[in-house]
Structure formats: structure tokens, C-alpha cells
């Protein structure tokens, strides 16, 4: 299974989402790889820092470019049952290649009006490619009108959206460079939803 993690809006927690979901999948017994396509190499830096901190991740992180992502469509790296999470930058041709290659796309987004516009554009790109997808609300401030309005707008548009919402937690931000602790702050629930969606 190949899962794309992308949004054309930057700063919405794509790398954190990829790493947390990969951790949840690994803990669930899956063979997992995270593919880093971001030129900034955030996922790769995370893995390197975790090694330096003697807190290694339970899965490998590999760097790939758009040609290698395209190649995945014919030379499936998940043919042995592996779960591949592709962490994308907010721009570049690798986004469209990832949408076309993925079995499912997760679109992380915060519940802000600025993020809504770009998130809807990302949803439309998935729809145009015929790729299944769903929005995952991250850094959620529970009980706010902004959160309720964001969810309502996504649902009214007909776009897919996870029931799970990832709360705003300092502990999540501070995980960079380390393996996640036992509490994944809701990402394990998102992983369980994803499993149901791709059955």
C-alpha cells in the first residue's frame, strides 16, 4: 500500500503526520518505509537526529525524486505487503506524481481559513486524478468555531475527511529527532481509520 501525505499549503504538519502514521503502522505489525521527497529533507533529518539521539525510528526513511516516485507505479515497492508513506513538499511536480502513484492520499490541514483554500485545491487535484483521499485535521483546537466551520465546509464539499482530529500538543512538536513515545495523540486512531478506508 502506498500512502501519499501532501498538501500544497506549507506548515500543516505533513512530515509529522507521515512519521506518526508510519509509527502507528509499524506498531500494528506492518513493514513500513517513509519516502522523503521534500528537498529540505525533513523526514531524513528526523531519522538522522533520532540515530544521533540513540532513539532510532522503527522504520527506514529513504529519499526519492519525482522520477523514482513515477517508477513506483510500474515497479511497486509494496508488492511484498510493505506500507509506503510518501512525505511531500508543498510544491513541485513530485506532488502530482505522488497523487497518481498513491493508493490513498492523506491531506493534513489545520482548521484555518487560509489552509482551507489550499486544502480544497489539493482535494480537487486528487479528485481529478481519481485517487482516493481524505483530509486529516491536525493541530486542532477542540471546541472552537473555526474547527467546526472547517469540518462543515469540507463535509459539505463532498471531500473525504477523517473522523479523527489530531489535537494541538507541544509533545508532538517536541518529538522531532526522536522515536514517538507510546502516546501518538490520535494518530493511532487515524491509522485505524485509514485501514478501514483502504480495505
C-alpha positions as CSV (number, residue, x, y, z in Angstrom):
1,X,0.0,0.0,0.0
2,X,1.3,3.4,-1.0
3,X,0.1,6.4,1.0
4,X,0.8,9.9,0.0
5,X,1.0,12.7,2.6
6,X,0.6,16.0,0.9
7,X,-0.9,19.5,0.9
8,X,0.0,22.4,-1.4
9,X,-0.1,24.5,1.8
10,X,3.1,24.5,3.8
11,X,3.4,24.3,7.6
12,X,0.5,21.9,8.1
13,X,2.3,19.0,9.7
14,X,2.9,16.7,6.7
15,X,6.2,15.3,7.9
16,X,4.9,14.8,11.5
17,X,1.8,13.1,10.1
18,X,3.9,10.8,7.9
19,X,6.2,9.9,10.7
20,X,3.4,9.4,13.3
21,X,1.3,7.3,10.9
22,X,4.4,5.2,10.0
23,X,5.0,4.6,13.7
24,X,1.4,3.5,14.2
25,X,1.5,1.2,11.2
26,X,4.8,-0.3,12.4
27,X,3.4,-0.9,15.9
28,X,0.5,-2.6,14.2
29,X,2.9,-5.1,12.8
30,X,3.4,-3.6,9.3
31,X,6.7,-3.4,7.4
32,X,7.0,0.3,6.8
33,X,9.1,2.7,4.9
34,X,8.9,6.5,4.8
35,X,9.8,8.1,1.4
36,X,11.1,11.7,1.8
37,X,10.6,13.7,-1.4
38,X,11.0,17.2,0.2
39,X,14.2,19.0,-0.9
40,X,14.5,20.2,2.7
41,X,14.7,16.6,3.7
42,X,12.8,17.0,7.0
43,X,12.0,13.3,7.3
44,X,15.6,12.3,6.6
45,X,16.9,14.9,9.1
46,X,14.4,13.4,11.6
47,X,15.8,9.9,11.1
48,X,19.4,11.1,11.3
49,X,18.7,13.0,14.5
50,X,17.0,10.0,16.0
51,X,20.1,7.9,15.4
52,X,22.3,10.6,16.9
53,X,20.0,10.8,20.0
54,X,20.1,7.0,20.4
55,X,16.3,6.9,19.8
56,X,16.1,5.2,16.4
57,X,12.9,5.1,14.4
58,X,11.2,1.7,13.9
59,X,11.3,2.1,10.1
60,X,13.7,3.4,7.5
61,X,13.5,6.7,5.7
62,X,14.7,6.9,2.1
63,X,15.0,9.9,-0.2
64,X,13.4,9.7,-3.7
65,X,12.8,12.2,-6.6
66,X,9.8,12.5,-8.9
67,X,11.1,10.1,-11.5
68,X,11.5,7.4,-8.8
69,X,8.0,8.1,-7.5
70,X,6.7,7.7,-11.1
71,X,8.6,4.4,-11.3
72,X,6.8,3.1,-8.3
73,X,3.6,2.8,-10.4
74,X,5.1,0.0,-12.5
75,X,7.7,-1.3,-10.1
76,X,5.6,-1.5,-7.0
77,X,7.8,-1.4,-3.9
78,X,4.9,-2.6,-1.8
79,X,4.4,-5.8,-3.7
80,X,5.5,-7.8,-0.6
81,X,2.9,-6.1,1.6
82,X,5.0,-3.2,2.7
83,X,3.4,0.1,3.6
84,X,5.0,3.1,2.0
85,X,4.3,6.6,3.3
86,X,5.4,9.4,0.8
87,X,6.1,12.7,2.5
88,X,5.8,15.5,0.0
89,X,6.9,19.2,-0.1
90,X,4.2,21.8,-0.6
91,X,5.1,22.4,-4.3
92,X,6.7,20.8,-7.3
93,X,6.0,18.1,-9.8
94,X,6.5,15.4,-7.2
95,X,3.1,16.2,-5.8
96,X,1.2,15.2,-8.9
97,X,3.4,12.1,-9.3
98,X,2.6,11.1,-5.7
99,X,-1.1,11.6,-6.3
100,X,-1.0,9.4,-9.3
101,X,1.1,6.7,-7.6
102,X,-0.6,6.5,-4.3
103,X,-3.4,4.1,-3.4
104,X,-4.7,6.7,-0.9
105,X,-3.7,10.3,-0.1
106,X,-3.9,11.9,3.3
107,X,-4.2,15.7,3.3
108,X,-3.2,17.1,6.7
109,X,-4.5,20.6,7.4
110,X,-5.1,22.9,10.3
111,X,-8.6,24.4,10.6
112,X,-7.9,27.9,9.4
113,X,-9.4,29.8,6.5
114,X,-6.1,30.2,4.8
115,X,-5.4,26.5,5.0
116,X,-8.9,25.7,3.8
117,X,-8.4,27.3,0.4
118,X,-5.2,25.3,-0.3
119,X,-6.6,22.1,1.2
120,X,-9.6,22.3,-1.1
121,X,-7.3,22.8,-4.1
122,X,-5.4,19.7,-3.0
123,X,-8.6,17.7,-2.7
124,X,-9.5,18.8,-6.3
125,X,-6.2,17.6,-7.6
126,X,-6.8,14.1,-6.0
127,X,-10.3,14.1,-7.5
128,X,-9.0,14.9,-10.9
129,X,-6.5,12.1,-10.7
130,X,-9.2,9.6,-9.5
131,X,-7.2,8.9,-6.3
132,X,-9.0,8.2,-3.0
133,X,-8.1,10.8,-0.3
134,X,-9.2,12.3,2.9
135,X,-8.4,15.4,4.9
136,X,-6.9,14.9,8.4
137,X,-7.3,17.9,10.7
138,X,-4.2,18.4,12.7
139,X,-3.2,20.9,15.4
140,X,-6.9,21.0,16.3
141,X,-8.2,23.4,19.0
142,X,-11.1,21.4,20.3
143,X,-14.4,23.2,20.8
144,X,-13.7,26.2,18.6
145,X,-16.0,27.6,16.0
146,X,-13.1,27.6,13.5
147,X,-12.7,23.9,13.8
148,X,-16.5,23.2,13.5
149,X,-16.7,25.6,10.5
150,X,-13.7,23.9,8.8
151,X,-15.1,20.4,9.2
152,X,-18.5,21.5,8.0
153,X,-17.1,23.1,4.8
154,X,-15.1,20.0,4.0
155,X,-18.0,17.7,4.5
156,X,-20.4,19.9,2.6
157,X,-18.0,19.9,-0.4
158,X,-18.2,16.1,-0.6
159,X,-14.5,15.7,0.1
160,X,-13.3,12.9,2.3
161,X,-12.4,13.7,5.9
162,X,-11.2,11.7,8.9
163,X,-13.4,11.5,12.0
164,X,-10.2,11.6,14.0
165,X,-8.8,15.1,14.8
166,X,-5.2,15.4,16.0
167,X,-5.1,17.9,18.9
168,X,-2.6,20.7,19.3
169,X,0.1,19.3,21.6
170,X,3.6,20.6,22.4
171,X,4.6,17.0,22.9
172,X,4.0,16.3,19.2
173,X,6.2,19.3,18.1
174,X,8.9,18.2,20.5
175,X,9.1,14.7,19.0
176,X,11.3,15.7,16.1
177,X,14.6,13.8,16.2
178,X,13.2,11.0,18.4
179,X,11.0,8.0,18.1
180,X,7.5,8.6,19.2
181,X,6.6,7.6,22.7
182,X,3.7,5.3,23.5
183,X,1.0,8.0,23.0
184,X,0.6,9.0,19.4
185,X,-2.0,11.7,20.3
186,X,-4.7,10.3,18.0
187,X,-2.6,9.3,15.1
188,X,-3.2,5.6,16.0
189,X,-6.9,6.3,15.5
190,X,-6.2,7.9,12.2
191,X,-4.2,4.8,11.2
192,X,-7.1,2.5,12.2
193,X,-9.5,4.7,10.1
194,X,-7.1,4.5,7.1
195,X,-7.0,0.7,7.3
196,X,-10.8,0.6,7.1
197,X,-10.8,3.1,4.2
198,X,-8.5,1.0,2.1
199,X,-9.9,-2.4,2.7
